[in-house]
Amino acid sequence: MAPRKKQKAASKLHAGSNPHKQTSSSAQKVSDTQAPAPVAFQQALLDVFCRAFHDNQRDQANATIQEVKGHLFMRDFAKAFANREYLDAYALRWSASRALGYLDIFLHGDLQPVWLSDINTASSPDNNANDPLQTTATSSSGGACRVACIGGGGGAELVASAAAALLAPVPRPKAEVRAVDIADWSSCVEKLTTALTSPQQLSAYASESAKAANKPLIDPGRLQVRFSQHDILNANEDILRGLLSGVHLCTIMFTLNELFATSIARTTAFLLALTDTMALGSWFLVVDSPGSYSEVTMGDGDAATSKRYPMKWLLDHALLEVAGDAGKNRKWKKRVSDDSRWFRLSPLLKYPIDLENMRYQIHLYQRIEPEDS
C-alpha cells in the first residue's frame, strides 16, 4: 500500500515538525443548526438494540458486560471481542448510545452537504471533474446512499447511517451500509439488521389495530447491509477497492487513534490508499476521543527522545500534506473540524442499562480534484 509515500511520511515525522503548532483552519462550516432526531425515534432505535441483544439474555447481560468492561479497561481488545457473547454485550452496552450520538452527528447542520450531494461513481478520483463544492446544493439525485464504516462492526454506525438516510434533509430511498472490522461481528450486524427491518414481536393477545400498526422501523427494501472482516492496515488495494468503490461516505469512529497507536506508518499508508480509492465528491468522516485521549507516542518510550503526536495532526499530515505532495495539489478539502463537542442523551429515553453522553472531536473531509495549496 503506497510504500514510497509511507517512507516519505515517516521521514517527515522524524524531521522535527511541531504537531502542536497552531495553524489556521481550512474547515468551512455550512451551518451550526442542529436538527436532532425526534425523541420517539431515538427510543425506537434503543428498542432495536434491546430486541437484538437483551430480550433473550436478560439474566446474563450485566455479568457479561462487566467481563467485557474489565478487558477494555486493560486494553486487551483480543479478549474483549473474543466471542459472540462478548460482542453482543458490547453492542448492547456501548453501541446503543453511540448510535444515537452518531445519528446526531449525521443530522447536524454542518454535515448537511454530505446528504445533499452526489458523487460520480463512474469516474476515477484522478479524472477531471468540477469542484464538488460547486455542486453540493444542486446535485441531489435521490439515489442510494452508500456508507462504509471502518471499525464499524459494533453496529452503532450501521443503525445511525440507516436512520440518517431516512431523516436527512433529502431522504434517500435506500441506504447501503458496509461495515468493516478486524473481529467477526457478522452475527451482531445480522441481528441488528433483522431488528431494524422486522416488526416487533407482539403478544398473542394484541389487538387487530396493534397488529396492523406493527411495522418495521425501516422497510427491508430500503436497507442493504454487508459485513466484511478485515484488518484494514493489512488490506491490499483490491480489498480496499471492493470496500470503498462507489462509497458516498466513509467513517472511522473512535478507531483511528487505535490504528495510529498500532503503527503510524501503516495507518498513513492506509489513508493514502483510501485517498486513491475514493471517488471525487465523496466524504471522509473521523470521530474520536478529544484532547490528550487521542495522542500517539512515537519513539522508544524514553521521555527525552519520544514525541507525542495528536491524532488530528497525524490525520491532517497524511491527507493534506503527504497525499497532496507536501501540500501542493491537495486531494482533500477539510470541510468541518471541531476539537470538542458533546452529545447529551434526553432524560426521556428508557433503556435497561445506563447510557452515557458522548464527548468527541470531529473532522470531515471531501475528496476533490487535486488543487494547488
C-alpha positions as CSV (number, residue, x, y, z in Angstrom):
1,M,0.0,0.0,0.0
2,A,1.9,3.0,-1.3
3,P,5.3,2.1,0.2
4,R,7.1,5.1,-1.3
5,K,4.6,7.5,0.3
6,K,4.7,5.6,3.5
7,Q,8.5,6.1,3.8
8,K,8.1,9.8,2.8
9,A,5.5,10.3,5.6
10,A,7.7,8.7,8.2
11,S,10.7,10.8,7.3
12,K,8.7,13.9,7.6
13,L,7.6,13.0,11.1
14,H,11.2,12.5,12.1
15,A,12.2,15.8,10.6
16,G,11.2,17.7,13.7
17,S,7.8,19.2,12.7
18,N,5.8,20.6,15.6
19,P,2.4,18.8,15.8
20,H,1.2,21.3,18.4
21,K,1.9,24.4,16.3
22,Q,-1.3,26.4,15.8
23,T,-2.3,26.9,12.2
24,S,-5.3,28.5,10.6
25,S,-8.1,26.1,9.9
26,S,-9.2,25.3,6.4
27,A,-12.5,23.9,7.6
28,Q,-15.7,25.5,6.4
29,K,-18.8,25.1,8.4
30,V,-22.0,25.2,6.4
31,S,-24.4,25.6,9.3
32,D,-24.5,25.2,13.0
33,T,-28.2,24.5,13.0
34,Q,-29.0,21.4,15.0
35,A,-31.7,19.1,13.6
36,P,-32.0,16.3,16.3
37,A,-33.9,13.2,15.7
38,P,-37.3,13.1,17.5
39,V,-37.0,11.5,20.9
40,A,-39.6,8.9,19.9
41,F,-37.4,7.9,17.0
42,Q,-34.4,7.7,19.3
43,Q,-36.3,5.5,21.6
44,A,-37.3,3.3,18.7
45,L,-33.5,2.9,17.9
46,L,-32.8,1.9,21.5
47,D,-35.6,-0.6,21.3
48,V,-33.9,-2.1,18.3
49,F,-30.8,-2.8,20.4
50,C,-32.9,-4.4,23.1
51,R,-34.7,-6.7,20.7
52,A,-31.4,-7.7,19.1
53,F,-29.3,-8.3,22.2
54,H,-31.2,-8.1,25.5
55,D,-34.6,-9.8,25.3
56,N,-33.1,-13.3,25.2
57,Q,-30.3,-12.8,27.7
58,R,-31.6,-10.6,30.5
59,D,-30.1,-12.6,33.3
60,Q,-26.6,-12.9,31.9
61,A,-26.3,-9.5,30.2
62,N,-24.9,-7.5,33.2
63,A,-22.4,-10.1,34.1
64,T,-21.1,-10.4,30.6
65,I,-20.9,-6.6,30.3
66,Q,-18.7,-6.4,33.4
67,E,-16.3,-9.0,31.9
68,V,-16.0,-7.0,28.7
69,K,-15.6,-3.8,30.6
70,G,-12.7,-5.3,32.5
71,H,-10.9,-6.4,29.3
72,L,-11.4,-3.0,27.8
73,F,-10.0,-1.3,30.9
74,M,-6.9,-3.4,30.5
75,R,-6.9,-2.5,26.7
76,D,-7.0,-6.2,26.0
77,F,-9.1,-5.9,22.9
78,A,-8.4,-9.5,21.7
79,K,-10.2,-10.8,24.9
80,A,-12.9,-8.1,24.9
81,F,-14.0,-9.2,21.4
82,A,-13.2,-12.9,21.7
83,N,-16.7,-14.5,21.4
84,R,-20.2,-13.7,20.3
85,E,-21.5,-13.2,23.8
86,Y,-18.9,-10.5,24.4
87,L,-19.7,-8.8,21.1
88,D,-23.4,-8.8,21.8
89,A,-22.8,-7.4,25.3
90,Y,-20.6,-4.7,23.9
91,A,-23.2,-3.7,21.3
92,L,-25.9,-3.7,24.0
93,R,-23.9,-1.6,26.4
94,W,-21.9,0.8,24.2
95,S,-23.2,0.8,20.7
96,A,-26.7,1.8,21.6
97,S,-25.8,5.2,22.9
98,R,-23.1,5.6,20.3
99,A,-25.7,5.0,17.6
100,L,-27.8,8.0,18.9
101,G,-24.6,10.1,19.1
102,Y,-23.6,9.2,15.6
103,L,-27.1,10.0,14.3
104,D,-26.9,13.4,16.0
105,I,-23.6,14.0,14.2
106,F,-25.0,12.9,10.8
107,L,-28.0,15.3,11.2
108,H,-26.0,18.3,12.4
109,G,-26.3,21.2,10.1
110,D,-22.7,21.3,9.1
111,L,-23.0,17.7,7.7
112,Q,-26.0,18.6,5.5
113,P,-23.9,18.7,2.3
114,V,-23.0,15.0,2.9
115,W,-26.6,14.0,2.3
116,L,-27.4,16.7,-0.3
117,S,-24.6,15.9,-2.7
118,D,-23.9,13.1,-5.0
119,I,-20.7,11.5,-6.3
120,N,-19.6,10.4,-9.7
121,T,-19.2,6.7,-9.1
122,A,-18.2,6.0,-12.7
123,S,-15.1,8.1,-12.6
124,S,-11.7,7.6,-11.2
125,P,-10.6,10.1,-8.5
126,D,-7.9,11.3,-10.8
127,N,-10.2,12.1,-13.7
128,N,-11.1,15.8,-14.3
129,A,-14.3,16.9,-12.5
130,N,-15.9,20.1,-11.3
131,D,-15.2,21.2,-7.8
132,P,-17.6,19.1,-5.7
133,L,-18.5,22.2,-3.5
134,Q,-20.0,23.9,-6.6
135,T,-22.5,21.0,-7.0
136,T,-23.2,20.4,-3.3
137,A,-26.6,22.1,-3.2
138,T,-27.9,21.1,-6.6
139,S,-26.7,17.6,-7.5
140,S,-29.1,15.5,-5.3
141,S,-30.5,12.8,-7.5
142,G,-32.2,10.9,-4.6
143,G,-30.1,7.8,-5.3
144,A,-29.0,5.2,-2.8
145,C,-26.6,6.4,-0.1
146,R,-23.5,4.1,0.3
147,V,-21.7,4.3,3.6
148,A,-18.5,2.4,4.5
149,C,-17.8,2.1,8.3
150,I,-14.2,1.2,9.1
151,G,-14.2,-0.3,12.6
152,G,-18.0,-0.4,12.5
153,G,-18.7,-4.0,13.5
154,G,-20.4,-3.0,16.7
155,G,-23.4,-1.7,14.8
156,A,-23.6,1.9,16.0
157,E,-22.6,3.2,12.6
158,L,-25.0,0.8,10.8
159,V,-28.0,2.0,12.8
160,A,-27.1,5.6,12.6
161,S,-26.4,5.5,8.9
162,A,-29.7,3.7,8.1
163,A,-31.6,6.2,10.3
164,A,-29.9,9.2,8.8
165,A,-30.7,8.2,5.3
166,L,-34.4,8.4,6.3
167,L,-34.2,11.6,8.3
168,A,-31.7,13.5,6.1
169,P,-32.8,16.9,4.6
170,V,-33.3,15.0,1.3
171,P,-34.2,11.4,2.4
172,R,-32.6,8.7,0.4
173,P,-34.7,5.8,-0.9
174,K,-32.1,3.3,0.2
175,A,-29.1,3.0,2.4
176,E,-26.3,0.6,1.6
177,V,-24.0,0.2,4.6
178,R,-20.7,-1.7,4.5
179,A,-19.3,-2.4,8.0
180,V,-15.6,-3.4,8.2
181,D,-13.9,-4.7,11.3
182,I,-11.0,-6.9,12.4
183,A,-13.2,-9.0,14.7
184,D,-16.0,-11.2,13.4
185,W,-19.1,-9.0,14.1
186,S,-21.2,-10.7,11.4
187,S,-23.7,-12.2,13.8
188,C,-24.1,-8.8,15.6
189,V,-24.6,-7.0,12.4
190,E,-27.2,-9.6,11.2
191,K,-29.1,-9.3,14.5
192,L,-29.3,-5.5,14.3
193,T,-30.3,-5.6,10.6
194,T,-33.1,-8.0,11.4
195,A,-34.3,-5.9,14.3
196,L,-34.3,-2.8,12.2
197,T,-36.2,-4.3,9.3
198,S,-38.7,-6.6,11.1
199,P,-41.9,-5.8,13.0
200,Q,-41.8,-6.1,16.8
201,Q,-42.9,-9.4,18.3
202,L,-46.4,-8.8,19.7
203,S,-48.3,-10.7,22.3
204,A,-50.8,-13.3,21.0
205,Y,-53.5,-11.2,22.7
206,A,-52.6,-8.0,20.8
207,S,-55.5,-6.2,19.2
208,E,-56.0,-6.2,15.5
209,S,-55.3,-2.5,15.3
210,A,-52.0,-3.0,17.1
211,K,-51.1,-5.8,14.7
212,A,-52.0,-3.6,11.7
213,A,-49.8,-0.8,13.0
214,N,-46.9,-3.0,13.8
215,K,-44.5,-2.1,11.0
216,P,-40.7,-2.4,10.9
217,L,-38.7,0.7,11.7
218,I,-37.1,0.5,8.3
219,D,-38.6,-1.2,5.3
220,P,-36.3,-4.1,4.3
221,G,-36.1,-2.8,0.7
222,R,-34.6,0.4,1.9
223,L,-31.6,-1.1,3.7
224,Q,-28.8,-3.3,2.4
225,V,-26.0,-4.3,4.8
226,R,-22.8,-6.1,4.2
227,F,-20.2,-7.0,6.8
228,S,-16.5,-7.7,5.9
229,Q,-13.9,-9.0,8.3
230,H,-10.5,-7.4,7.6
231,D,-7.5,-6.0,9.3
232,I,-7.7,-2.7,7.5
233,L,-4.0,-2.0,8.0
234,N,-3.2,-5.2,6.0
235,A,-5.8,-4.8,3.4
236,N,-4.4,-4.6,-0.2
237,E,-5.6,-2.3,-2.9
238,D,-8.1,-4.8,-4.3
239,I,-9.7,-5.3,-1.0
240,L,-10.0,-1.6,-0.4
241,R,-11.4,-1.1,-3.8
242,G,-14.1,-3.6,-3.1
243,L,-14.9,-2.0,0.2
244,L,-14.8,1.7,-0.9
245,S,-15.9,1.6,-4.5
246,G,-18.8,3.9,-5.1
247,V,-19.0,4.9,-1.4
248,H,-20.7,8.2,-0.7
249,L,-19.3,8.5,2.9
250,C,-16.6,6.6,4.7
251,T,-16.5,6.8,8.5
252,I,-13.9,5.9,11.1
253,M,-15.5,6.3,14.6
254,F,-13.4,6.0,17.7
255,T,-10.9,3.8,15.8
256,L,-8.4,5.9,14.0
257,N,-6.3,6.7,17.2
258,E,-6.0,3.0,17.9
259,L,-4.8,2.4,14.3
260,F,-2.2,5.2,14.7
261,A,-1.1,3.7,18.0
262,T,-0.7,0.3,16.3
263,S,1.5,1.8,13.5
264,I,1.8,5.4,12.3
265,A,3.4,4.4,9.1
266,R,0.9,1.7,8.2
267,T,-2.1,3.9,9.1
268,T,-0.7,6.7,7.0
269,A,-0.3,4.2,4.1
270,F,-3.9,3.2,4.6
271,L,-5.1,6.8,4.5
272,L,-3.1,7.3,1.2
273,A,-4.6,4.2,-0.3
274,L,-8.1,5.4,0.8
275,T,-7.4,8.7,-0.9
276,D,-6.6,6.9,-4.2
277,T,-9.7,4.7,-3.9
278,M,-12.5,7.1,-3.0
279,A,-14.4,8.9,-5.7
280,L,-14.4,12.6,-6.3
281,G,-17.0,14.3,-4.3
282,S,-17.1,11.6,-1.6
283,W,-16.7,12.3,2.1
284,F,-14.5,11.0,4.9
285,L,-15.6,11.5,8.5
286,V,-13.4,10.9,11.5
287,V,-14.8,11.0,15.1
288,D,-12.6,10.2,18.1
289,S,-12.0,11.0,21.7
290,P,-11.0,14.6,22.3
291,G,-7.7,16.1,23.6
292,S,-5.0,14.0,25.2
293,Y,-7.1,10.9,24.9
294,S,-6.2,10.8,21.2
295,E,-2.5,11.2,21.1
296,V,0.2,8.8,19.8
297,T,3.7,8.4,21.2
298,M,6.4,7.9,18.6
299,G,9.8,6.7,19.8
300,D,11.4,4.2,22.1
301,G,9.3,5.2,25.1
302,D,12.1,7.4,26.7
303,A,10.6,10.7,27.7
304,A,13.6,12.6,26.4
305,T,13.5,11.2,22.9
306,S,9.9,10.3,22.3
307,K,7.3,12.6,20.8
308,R,3.6,12.8,21.3
309,Y,1.5,13.5,18.2
310,P,-2.2,14.5,18.3
311,M,-4.3,12.2,16.1
312,K,-5.7,15.3,14.5
313,W,-2.2,16.4,13.4
314,L,-1.3,13.0,12.1
315,L,-4.6,12.9,10.1
316,D,-4.1,16.3,8.5
317,H,-0.5,15.5,7.8
318,A,-1.5,12.3,5.9
319,L,-4.5,13.8,4.0
320,L,-3.5,17.4,3.4
321,E,0.3,17.1,3.2
322,V,1.5,13.7,2.1
323,A,-1.4,12.8,-0.1
324,G,-1.1,16.1,-1.8
325,D,2.7,16.1,-2.3
326,A,3.8,18.4,0.5
327,G,0.6,20.4,0.5
328,K,0.5,21.0,-3.3
329,N,-2.2,19.6,-5.5
330,R,-4.3,18.7,-2.5
331,K,-6.8,15.9,-3.0
332,W,-8.9,16.6,0.2
333,K,-10.7,19.7,1.3
334,K,-11.3,19.9,5.1
335,R,-14.9,21.0,5.5
336,V,-15.5,20.6,9.2
337,S,-13.2,20.5,12.2
338,D,-14.0,20.7,15.9
339,D,-11.8,19.6,18.8
340,S,-14.6,19.1,21.3
341,R,-18.3,18.6,21.0
342,W,-20.9,16.9,23.3
343,F,-23.9,14.7,22.6
344,R,-26.2,14.5,25.6
345,L,-28.9,12.0,25.9
346,S,-32.5,13.0,26.5
347,P,-33.7,12.1,30.0
348,L,-36.9,10.9,28.5
349,L,-35.2,7.9,26.9
350,K,-35.6,4.5,28.6
351,Y,-33.1,1.6,28.4
352,P,-32.4,-1.4,30.7
353,I,-28.7,-0.4,31.0
354,D,-27.2,3.0,31.9
355,L,-26.3,5.1,28.8
356,E,-23.6,7.7,28.6
357,N,-23.3,11.1,27.0
358,M,-20.6,11.3,24.3
359,R,-17.8,13.9,24.0
360,Y,-15.8,13.8,20.8
361,Q,-13.7,15.5,18.2
362,I,-14.8,15.6,14.6
363,H,-13.1,16.1,11.3
364,L,-14.9,16.0,7.9
365,Y,-13.1,15.9,4.5
366,Q,-14.3,15.9,1.0
367,R,-12.4,14.3,-1.9
368,I,-11.6,16.9,-4.6
369,E,-9.8,17.2,-7.8
370,P,-6.1,17.9,-7.0
371,E,-5.6,21.6,-6.5
372,D,-2.7,23.8,-5.6
373,S,-2.5,24.8,-1.9
